[in-house]
């Protein structure tokens, strides 16, 4: 992992541990069987099934290494104090300047970030700009499309 601490909710931590266990037991065995079958087909230098199985094996081993590192270094964020200031675990409603459309996000760690589920990484440009802000605060941050200005409507 980078020099950045991984912050996880207890639920995400358990989810990653389950994924790791599945990769180490079920998926490794499946790939080993696929490799064995591909080897039985003969010439490995021109065996697409063998190459595909090797690539899958490398991907799985890379994911296992990543998950082990994340789990080892993770800081579990539980029972976050809900307050008036945006921090890890806060749910914040914001409004873009010049718009009446409100958007609500939960501030999470990078492993949990998922914009489709309104989970925003505290390291994303918007997440970083939100950290430490309170209800009524106006803030700006740079995007590829230019500077964006928002107002914090609610923090919980």
Secondary structure as GFF3:
##gff-version 3
##sequence-region A 1 156
A	DSSP	beta_strand	7	8	.	.	.	ID=ss1
A	DSSP	alpha_helix	10	22	.	.	.	ID=ss2
A	DSSP	pi_helix	23	27	.	.	.	ID=ss3
A	DSSP	alpha_helix	28	40	.	.	.	ID=ss4
A	DSSP	three_ten_helix	44	46	.	.	.	ID=ss5
A	DSSP	alpha_helix	48	73	.	.	.	ID=ss6
A	DSSP	beta_strand	75	76	.	.	.	ID=ss7
A	DSSP	beta_strand	91	96	.	.	.	ID=ss8
A	DSSP	beta_strand	102	108	.	.	.	ID=ss9
A	DSSP	three_ten_helix	115	117	.	.	.	ID=ss10
A	DSSP	beta_strand	119	121	.	.	.	ID=ss11
A	DSSP	alpha_helix	125	130	.	.	.	ID=ss12
A	DSSP	beta_strand	138	143	.	.	.	ID=ss13
A	DSSP	beta_strand	146	155	.	.	.	ID=ss14
###
